Amino acid sequence: MQPISASVRQPMTALVLTAGGARGAYQAGVMRRVSEIPAFANGSAPFSIITGASAGAINGAAIASQHQNFSASAQLLVKLWSNLKASDVYRTDPLSMLKNAGRMAMDFGLGGLIGAGRVTSLVDSTPLYGFLTQYLDLTGIRRAVKDGGLYALAITATGYHSGRAFTFIEGKEGHPLWNKSRRIALNAEITVPHILASAAIPIVFPPVELPAGNSTAYFGDGAMRLVTPLSPAIRLGADRILAVGVRCKESADSLLRSEWSSDADFSSDLKRPPLSQICGTLMNAIFLDHLDADLDHLNRMNSFVTEHEKLESLVCATGDNTVLDHEPMRIVNPLVISPSADIAFIAKTLEHRMPKSVRYMMEGMGTPDAQSADLTSFLLFDSAFTRELIQLGYRDAADRIDEIEAFLCEPELDSASLNKNNQTSGTPISME
């Protein structure tokens, strides 16, 4: 990881946008309400660093592309998601679906005899390229970096050959890079294919070819291997992080209680889960479970750094600095916004709006209960659903707007405090 010079180090706020397929519309609603804070009216986005994976990559690129006008970038997000149709994301016509089903039947039924490899995904996501090209002017990212308002945009995708998380970074010259056992960061000029790769839901969407160093490789959804979604922002130097998740904690806790409870008065008889519910749980493992775990780890590390600073002060008072020979560490302050309502339940009420061919396929996988309709919530690319999520995100942000405003607008650290706590080649406060 390249060092950030303490002499020019400034406190930086990061926006972290997590994965979630169609659930990404929720983040658009949050951003719309945050953009209405008077301090940001007709001004630039208050985020020096923006990171995202999957749907979060789409939303992060949209904010970065109009970084100089936060209100305009939030409106762009709302327009993008509120007009979304399944046909904007993948081919939904019966002929395309039948052709793909035929190739799948050949691979699974006769692949052992005549060879396989005809099918790389369940659907053809070619339309998504045109849709994103229509809405995103990515040259704005380069303008924002050049003007100095944006330090870095980082988009993560998963390499299908190495299984590593590749974070593609467009940012200020000299920004940190890293090469860890499971994660690697590369300089890049962010393009629509980078976003498509990050948003390529495994199995559902095909791999996307991207340049990686002096070669090219195939990539899929960034959430598959990015088990620490806060890490790219921390490694890039963030001092505080606004993260927007897409999972309702209360709903997750309710599902846990239905499976296990120490309360003798509470019991439930669960039915055998259908294949659709199993697939939904798999998607949860990829998209939804990482943020809470990484936040817990960050809070533990912040507590550790606080205690370490007390020890450091005592040791320095004795004049013995030999025990302090280590990389500098710093406090990173997080604020997480998550849905107050169960998005899976909302999806269940609108599942009839999915294309008939997709709905037919999913019905063949069995019908989960409403709270476990997670697979539908990831794949329901429909304006009725996304508008519901935009409204939910807007309401949730409005309910916490004073907290959000105080967090984003808190006075900058003075230089002495900054040099003491934030000079760093930077020990990242997030697990590998």
ZAGULUM-16071 format. One record per residue (C-alpha): x, y, z; residue in one letter; residue number from 0. Coordinates in steps of 0.25 Angstrom, whole numbers, plus 5000, padded with zeros to 4 digits. Example, Ala and Ser with C-alpha at 12.3 -4.5 7.8 and 13.67 -1.06 7.14 Angstrom:
2
(atom (5049, 4982, 5031), A, 0)
(atom (5055, 4996, 5029), S, 1)
This chain:
432
(atom (5000, 5000, 5000), M, 0)
(atom (5006, 5013, 4996), Q, 1)
(atom (5007, 5024, 5007), P, 2)
(atom (4999, 5036, 5009), I, 3)
(atom (5008, 5048, 5012), S, 4)
(atom (5004, 5053, 5026), A, 5)
(atom (5008, 5067, 5021), S, 6)
(atom (4997, 5068, 5011), V, 7)
(atom (4987, 5058, 5018), R, 8)
(atom (4973, 5064, 5019), Q, 9)
(atom (4962, 5057, 5026), P, 10)
(atom (4953, 5050, 5016), M, 11)
(atom (4939, 5045, 5016), T, 12)
(atom (4935, 5033, 5008), A, 13)
(atom (4922, 5028, 5003), L, 14)
(atom (4921, 5012, 5002), V, 15)
(atom (4910, 5006, 4994), L, 16)
(atom (4908, 4991, 4996), T, 17)
(atom (4902, 4981, 4986), A, 18)
(atom (4888, 4976, 4985), G, 19)
(atom (4883, 4975, 4970), G, 20)
(atom (4870, 4982, 4969), A, 21)
(atom (4870, 4986, 4984), R, 22)
(atom (4880, 4997, 4979), G, 23)
(atom (4869, 5006, 4977), A, 24)
(atom (4868, 5008, 4992), Y, 25)
(atom (4881, 5015, 4991), Q, 26)
(atom (4876, 5025, 4981), A, 27)
(atom (4865, 5029, 4991), G, 28)
(atom (4875, 5031, 5002), V, 29)
(atom (4884, 5039, 4993), M, 30)
(atom (4872, 5048, 4989), R, 31)
(atom (4869, 5052, 5003), R, 32)
(atom (4883, 5054, 5007), V, 33)
(atom (4885, 5063, 4995), S, 34)
(atom (4874, 5072, 5000), E, 35)
(atom (4882, 5076, 5013), I, 36)
(atom (4884, 5091, 5011), P, 37)
(atom (4899, 5091, 5013), A, 38)
(atom (4900, 5083, 5000), F, 39)
(atom (4889, 5090, 4992), A, 40)
(atom (4895, 5094, 4978), N, 41)
(atom (4909, 5089, 4983), G, 42)
(atom (4918, 5077, 4981), S, 43)
(atom (4916, 5063, 4987), A, 44)
(atom (4922, 5063, 5002), P, 45)
(atom (4929, 5050, 4999), F, 46)
(atom (4944, 5050, 4995), S, 47)
(atom (4944, 5035, 4993), I, 48)
(atom (4933, 5027, 4987), I, 49)
(atom (4933, 5012, 4987), T, 50)
(atom (4923, 5002, 4982), G, 51)
(atom (4921, 4987, 4977), A, 52)
(atom (4910, 4982, 4968), S, 53)
(atom (4898, 4991, 4969), A, 54)
(atom (4906, 5000, 4978), G, 55)
(atom (4916, 5001, 4966), A, 56)
(atom (4905, 5007, 4958), I, 57)
(atom (4901, 5017, 4968), N, 58)
(atom (4915, 5021, 4972), G, 59)
(atom (4919, 5023, 4958), A, 60)
(atom (4906, 5032, 4956), A, 61)
(atom (4909, 5040, 4968), I, 62)
(atom (4924, 5042, 4964), A, 63)
(atom (4920, 5045, 4950), S, 64)
(atom (4913, 5058, 4954), Q, 65)
(atom (4921, 5060, 4967), H, 66)
(atom (4921, 5075, 4965), Q, 67)
(atom (4906, 5076, 4966), N, 68)
(atom (4901, 5066, 4977), F, 69)
(atom (4886, 5069, 4975), S, 70)
(atom (4888, 5066, 4960), A, 71)
(atom (4895, 5053, 4963), S, 72)
(atom (4884, 5049, 4973), A, 73)
(atom (4873, 5053, 4963), Q, 74)
(atom (4880, 5044, 4952), L, 75)
(atom (4880, 5032, 4961), L, 76)
(atom (4865, 5034, 4964), V, 77)
(atom (4863, 5035, 4949), K, 78)
(atom (4871, 5023, 4946), L, 79)
(atom (4864, 5014, 4956), W, 80)
(atom (4850, 5019, 4955), S, 81)
(atom (4849, 5017, 4940), N, 82)
(atom (4856, 5003, 4940), L, 83)
(atom (4849, 4991, 4933), K, 84)
(atom (4854, 4977, 4933), A, 85)
(atom (4856, 4979, 4918), S, 86)
(atom (4867, 4989, 4921), D, 87)
(atom (4875, 4979, 4928), V, 88)
(atom (4873, 4966, 4921), Y, 89)
(atom (4866, 4961, 4909), R, 90)
(atom (4852, 4956, 4913), T, 91)
(atom (4846, 4953, 4899), D, 92)
(atom (4842, 4938, 4898), P, 93)
(atom (4851, 4935, 4887), L, 94)
(atom (4863, 4939, 4894), S, 95)
(atom (4859, 4931, 4907), M, 96)
(atom (4856, 4919, 4899), L, 97)
(atom (4869, 4919, 4891), K, 98)
(atom (4876, 4920, 4905), N, 99)
(atom (4868, 4909, 4911), A, 100)
(atom (4871, 4900, 4898), G, 101)
(atom (4886, 4903, 4900), R, 102)
(atom (4885, 4899, 4915), M, 103)
(atom (4878, 4886, 4912), A, 104)
(atom (4889, 4883, 4902), M, 105)
(atom (4899, 4885, 4912), D, 106)
(atom (4893, 4878, 4923), F, 107)
(atom (4887, 4867, 4915), G, 108)
(atom (4897, 4864, 4905), L, 109)
(atom (4909, 4871, 4909), G, 110)
(atom (4916, 4859, 4913), G, 111)
(atom (4915, 4853, 4899), L, 112)
(atom (4916, 4866, 4890), I, 113)
(atom (4923, 4876, 4899), G, 114)
(atom (4918, 4887, 4908), A, 115)
(atom (4920, 4902, 4910), G, 116)
(atom (4909, 4907, 4902), R, 117)
(atom (4903, 4915, 4913), V, 118)
(atom (4910, 4925, 4922), T, 119)
(atom (4898, 4930, 4929), S, 120)
(atom (4883, 4929, 4931), L, 121)
(atom (4880, 4942, 4924), V, 122)
(atom (4886, 4951, 4913), D, 123)
(atom (4889, 4964, 4920), S, 124)
(atom (4893, 4971, 4907), T, 125)
(atom (4883, 4982, 4909), P, 126)
(atom (4889, 4987, 4922), L, 127)
(atom (4901, 4993, 4914), Y, 128)
(atom (4892, 5002, 4906), G, 129)
(atom (4884, 5006, 4918), F, 130)
(atom (4896, 5010, 4926), L, 131)
(atom (4902, 5017, 4914), T, 132)
(atom (4890, 5025, 4913), Q, 133)
(atom (4890, 5030, 4927), Y, 134)
(atom (4904, 5031, 4931), L, 135)
(atom (4914, 5041, 4926), D, 136)
(atom (4927, 5035, 4932), L, 137)
(atom (4936, 5046, 4927), T, 138)
(atom (4930, 5054, 4939), G, 139)
(atom (4939, 5045, 4948), I, 140)
(atom (4951, 5050, 4942), R, 141)
(atom (4947, 5064, 4943), R, 142)
(atom (4944, 5063, 4958), A, 143)
(atom (4957, 5056, 4961), V, 144)
(atom (4964, 5067, 4953), K, 145)
(atom (4957, 5078, 4960), D, 146)
(atom (4960, 5072, 4973), G, 147)
(atom (4947, 5069, 4979), G, 148)
(atom (4948, 5054, 4977), L, 149)
(atom (4960, 5047, 4982), Y, 150)
(atom (4956, 5034, 4977), A, 151)
(atom (4945, 5025, 4971), L, 152)
(atom (4947, 5010, 4974), A, 153)
(atom (4939, 4999, 4968), I, 154)
(atom (4941, 4984, 4971), T, 155)
(atom (4939, 4972, 4963), A, 156)
(atom (4942, 4958, 4965), T, 157)
(atom (4952, 4951, 4956), G, 158)
(atom (4947, 4937, 4951), Y, 159)
(atom (4960, 4931, 4949), H, 160)
(atom (4968, 4935, 4962), S, 161)
(atom (4955, 4937, 4971), G, 162)
(atom (4961, 4950, 4976), R, 163)
(atom (4954, 4963, 4978), A, 164)
(atom (4959, 4973, 4968), F, 165)
(atom (4957, 4988, 4972), T, 166)
(atom (4958, 4997, 4960), F, 167)
(atom (4962, 5011, 4965), I, 168)
(atom (4961, 5024, 4957), E, 169)
(atom (4966, 5035, 4966), G, 170)
(atom (4977, 5045, 4969), K, 171)
(atom (4991, 5042, 4965), E, 172)
(atom (4998, 5035, 4977), G, 173)
(atom (4986, 5029, 4983), H, 174)
(atom (4988, 5016, 4991), P, 175)
(atom (4989, 5002, 4984), L, 176)
(atom (4989, 4988, 4990), W, 177)
(atom (4992, 4974, 4987), N, 178)
(atom (4987, 4964, 4998), K, 179)
(atom (4984, 4950, 4998), S, 180)
(atom (4969, 4952, 4994), R, 181)
(atom (4969, 4966, 4989), R, 182)
(atom (4977, 4974, 4979), I, 183)
(atom (4975, 4989, 4975), A, 184)
(atom (4978, 4994, 4961), L, 185)
(atom (4978, 5008, 4954), N, 186)
(atom (4968, 5009, 4944), A, 187)
(atom (4959, 5019, 4936), E, 188)
(atom (4946, 5014, 4940), I, 189)
(atom (4937, 5010, 4928), T, 190)
(atom (4923, 5004, 4926), V, 191)
(atom (4929, 4990, 4925), P, 192)
(atom (4936, 4992, 4939), H, 193)
(atom (4922, 4995, 4944), I, 194)
(atom (4915, 4983, 4937), L, 195)
(atom (4926, 4974, 4942), A, 196)
(atom (4924, 4978, 4956), S, 197)
(atom (4909, 4977, 4955), A, 198)
(atom (4909, 4963, 4948), A, 199)
(atom (4901, 4955, 4957), I, 200)
(atom (4907, 4941, 4957), P, 201)
(atom (4900, 4930, 4949), I, 202)
(atom (4889, 4940, 4945), V, 203)
(atom (4898, 4950, 4937), F, 204)
(atom (4910, 4946, 4928), P, 205)
(atom (4924, 4949, 4932), P, 206)
(atom (4930, 4962, 4926), V, 207)
(atom (4944, 4963, 4920), E, 208)
(atom (4953, 4974, 4925), L, 209)
(atom (4967, 4978, 4924), P, 210)
(atom (4975, 4975, 4937), A, 211)
(atom (4990, 4980, 4936), G, 212)
(atom (4996, 4975, 4923), N, 213)
(atom (4985, 4964, 4920), S, 214)
(atom (4970, 4963, 4920), T, 215)
(atom (4962, 4954, 4929), A, 216)
(atom (4947, 4951, 4932), Y, 217)
(atom (4940, 4957, 4944), F, 218)
(atom (4927, 4956, 4951), G, 219)
(atom (4919, 4962, 4963), D, 220)
(atom (4929, 4969, 4972), G, 221)
(atom (4921, 4965, 4985), A, 222)
(atom (4925, 4950, 4983), M, 223)
(atom (4939, 4952, 4989), R, 224)
(atom (4938, 4966, 4995), L, 225)
(atom (4935, 4961, 5009), V, 226)
(atom (4940, 4974, 5015), T, 227)
(atom (4932, 4985, 5008), P, 228)
(atom (4937, 4996, 5016), L, 229)
(atom (4952, 4992, 5014), S, 230)
(atom (4954, 4999, 5000), P, 231)
(atom (4950, 5013, 5006), A, 232)
(atom (4958, 5011, 5018), I, 233)
(atom (4971, 5007, 5010), R, 234)
(atom (4969, 5019, 5002), L, 235)
(atom (4969, 5028, 5014), G, 236)
(atom (4955, 5030, 5019), A, 237)
(atom (4953, 5036, 5033), D, 238)
(atom (4938, 5035, 5033), R, 239)
(atom (4929, 5026, 5025), I, 240)
(atom (4915, 5027, 5021), L, 241)
(atom (4910, 5013, 5017), A, 242)
(atom (4897, 5010, 5011), V, 243)
(atom (4893, 4996, 5012), G, 244)
(atom (4880, 4989, 5006), V, 245)
(atom (4876, 4979, 5017), R, 246)
(atom (4866, 4981, 5028), C, 247)
(atom (4873, 4977, 5042), K, 248)
(atom (4860, 4975, 5049), E, 249)
(atom (4855, 4966, 5038), S, 250)
(atom (4868, 4958, 5039), A, 251)
(atom (4866, 4957, 5054), D, 252)
(atom (4852, 4952, 5052), S, 253)
(atom (4856, 4941, 5043), L, 254)
(atom (4867, 4937, 5053), L, 255)
(atom (4857, 4936, 5064), R, 256)
(atom (4848, 4927, 5055), S, 257)
(atom (4860, 4918, 5054), E, 258)
(atom (4865, 4918, 5068), W, 259)
(atom (4861, 4925, 5081), S, 260)
(atom (4864, 4923, 5095), S, 261)
(atom (4850, 4927, 5099), D, 262)
(atom (4843, 4915, 5104), A, 263)
(atom (4830, 4922, 5100), D, 264)
(atom (4834, 4924, 5086), F, 265)
(atom (4834, 4913, 5076), S, 266)
(atom (4831, 4911, 5061), S, 267)
(atom (4830, 4900, 5052), D, 268)
(atom (4838, 4902, 5039), L, 269)
(atom (4835, 4896, 5025), K, 270)
(atom (4846, 4890, 5017), R, 271)
(atom (4851, 4901, 5009), P, 272)
(atom (4849, 4901, 4993), P, 273)
(atom (4860, 4903, 4984), L, 274)
(atom (4857, 4917, 4982), S, 275)
(atom (4858, 4920, 4997), Q, 276)
(atom (4872, 4913, 4997), I, 277)
(atom (4876, 4921, 4985), C, 278)
(atom (4872, 4934, 4992), G, 279)
(atom (4880, 4930, 5004), T, 280)
(atom (4892, 4928, 4995), L, 281)
(atom (4890, 4942, 4989), M, 282)
(atom (4889, 4948, 5003), N, 283)
(atom (4902, 4941, 5006), A, 284)
(atom (4908, 4949, 4994), I, 285)
(atom (4901, 4962, 4995), F, 286)
(atom (4895, 4965, 5009), L, 287)
(atom (4903, 4958, 5021), D, 288)
(atom (4917, 4965, 5019), H, 289)
(atom (4914, 4980, 5023), L, 290)
(atom (4909, 4976, 5037), D, 291)
(atom (4921, 4967, 5040), A, 292)
(atom (4930, 4978, 5035), D, 293)
(atom (4924, 4989, 5043), L, 294)
(atom (4925, 4980, 5056), D, 295)
(atom (4940, 4978, 5053), H, 296)
(atom (4942, 4993, 5050), L, 297)
(atom (4936, 4996, 5063), N, 298)
(atom (4945, 4986, 5071), R, 299)
(atom (4957, 4992, 5064), M, 300)
(atom (4953, 5006, 5067), N, 301)
(atom (4952, 5002, 5082), S, 302)
(atom (4966, 4995, 5081), F, 303)
(atom (4972, 5008, 5075), V, 304)
(atom (4966, 5017, 5086), T, 305)
(atom (4972, 5008, 5097), E, 306)
(atom (4985, 5007, 5089), H, 307)
(atom (4986, 5022, 5089), E, 308)
(atom (4984, 5023, 5104), K, 309)
(atom (4996, 5013, 5105), L, 310)
(atom (5004, 5021, 5095), E, 311)
(atom (5002, 5034, 5103), S, 312)
(atom (5007, 5027, 5116), L, 313)
(atom (5019, 5021, 5109), V, 314)
(atom (5023, 5034, 5102), C, 315)
(atom (5023, 5040, 5116), A, 316)
(atom (5033, 5031, 5120), T, 317)
(atom (5042, 5033, 5108), G, 318)
(atom (5042, 5019, 5104), D, 319)
(atom (5037, 5018, 5089), N, 320)
(atom (5043, 5004, 5086), T, 321)
(atom (5029, 4997, 5088), V, 322)
(atom (5022, 5007, 5079), L, 323)
(atom (5030, 5002, 5066), D, 324)
(atom (5018, 4999, 5057), H, 325)
(atom (5010, 5004, 5046), E, 326)
(atom (5001, 5016, 5050), P, 327)
(atom (4987, 5013, 5053), M, 328)
(atom (4975, 5023, 5053), R, 329)
(atom (4960, 5023, 5057), I, 330)
(atom (4950, 5022, 5045), V, 331)
(atom (4936, 5027, 5049), N, 332)
(atom (4924, 5020, 5042), P, 333)
(atom (4910, 5023, 5040), L, 334)
(atom (4901, 5012, 5033), V, 335)
(atom (4887, 5014, 5027), I, 336)
(atom (4879, 5002, 5025), S, 337)
(atom (4865, 4999, 5021), P, 338)
(atom (4854, 5000, 5032), S, 339)
(atom (4845, 4991, 5025), A, 340)
(atom (4847, 4977, 5019), D, 341)
(atom (4850, 4978, 5004), I, 342)
(atom (4847, 4963, 5002), A, 343)
(atom (4833, 4965, 5007), F, 344)
(atom (4831, 4977, 4997), I, 345)
(atom (4837, 4968, 4986), A, 346)
(atom (4827, 4957, 4989), K, 347)
(atom (4815, 4967, 4987), T, 348)
(atom (4820, 4971, 4973), L, 349)
(atom (4826, 4958, 4968), E, 350)
(atom (4815, 4957, 4958), H, 351)
(atom (4822, 4969, 4950), R, 352)
(atom (4834, 4960, 4947), M, 353)
(atom (4834, 4956, 4932), P, 354)
(atom (4826, 4943, 4930), K, 355)
(atom (4837, 4935, 4925), S, 356)
(atom (4846, 4938, 4938), V, 357)
(atom (4834, 4936, 4947), R, 358)
(atom (4831, 4923, 4941), Y, 359)
(atom (4845, 4918, 4943), M, 360)
(atom (4845, 4923, 4958), M, 361)
(atom (4831, 4917, 4961), E, 362)
(atom (4837, 4904, 4957), G, 363)
(atom (4847, 4906, 4968), M, 364)
(atom (4837, 4906, 4978), G, 365)
(atom (4830, 4917, 4986), T, 366)
(atom (4837, 4922, 4999), P, 367)
(atom (4829, 4930, 5010), D, 368)
(atom (4828, 4945, 5008), A, 369)
(atom (4840, 4948, 5018), Q, 370)
(atom (4849, 4939, 5010), S, 371)
(atom (4846, 4944, 4996), A, 372)
(atom (4860, 4949, 4995), D, 373)
(atom (4863, 4944, 4981), L, 374)
(atom (4851, 4951, 4975), T, 375)
(atom (4856, 4964, 4982), S, 376)
(atom (4870, 4963, 4975), F, 377)
(atom (4864, 4961, 4961), L, 378)
(atom (4851, 4969, 4961), L, 379)
(atom (4856, 4980, 4952), F, 380)
(atom (4843, 4987, 4951), D, 381)
(atom (4839, 5002, 4953), S, 382)
(atom (4828, 4999, 4962), A, 383)
(atom (4837, 4991, 4971), F, 384)
(atom (4849, 5001, 4970), T, 385)
(atom (4840, 5013, 4973), R, 386)
(atom (4835, 5007, 4985), E, 387)
(atom (4850, 5005, 4990), L, 388)
(atom (4853, 5019, 4986), I, 389)
(atom (4842, 5024, 4995), Q, 390)
(atom (4847, 5015, 5006), L, 391)
(atom (4861, 5020, 5005), G, 392)
(atom (4856, 5034, 5005), Y, 393)
(atom (4848, 5032, 5017), R, 394)
(atom (4859, 5025, 5025), D, 395)
(atom (4869, 5036, 5022), A, 396)
(atom (4858, 5047, 5026), A, 397)
(atom (4856, 5040, 5039), D, 398)
(atom (4871, 5041, 5042), R, 399)
(atom (4874, 5054, 5034), I, 400)
(atom (4879, 5062, 5046), D, 401)
(atom (4889, 5050, 5050), E, 402)
(atom (4893, 5049, 5035), I, 403)
(atom (4895, 5064, 5034), E, 404)
(atom (4903, 5065, 5047), A, 405)
(atom (4912, 5053, 5043), F, 406)
(atom (4915, 5059, 5029), L, 407)
(atom (4916, 5074, 5033), C, 408)
(atom (4925, 5072, 5046), E, 409)
(atom (4936, 5082, 5046), P, 410)
(atom (4949, 5077, 5040), E, 411)
(atom (4960, 5072, 5049), L, 412)
(atom (4971, 5082, 5052), D, 413)
(atom (4984, 5079, 5046), S, 414)
(atom (4991, 5075, 5059), A, 415)
(atom (4980, 5065, 5062), S, 416)
(atom (4980, 5060, 5048), L, 417)
(atom (4995, 5057, 5048), N, 418)
(atom (4995, 5050, 5061), K, 419)
(atom (4983, 5041, 5058), N, 420)
(atom (4983, 5040, 5043), N, 421)
(atom (4997, 5040, 5038), Q, 422)
(atom (4998, 5026, 5031), T, 423)
(atom (5003, 5017, 5021), S, 424)
(atom (4991, 5013, 5028), G, 425)
(atom (4988, 5001, 5036), T, 426)
(atom (4975, 4997, 5030), P, 427)
(atom (4964, 4996, 5041), I, 428)
(atom (4957, 4985, 5034), S, 429)
(atom (4959, 4970, 5033), M, 430)
(atom (4967, 4964, 5021), E, 431)
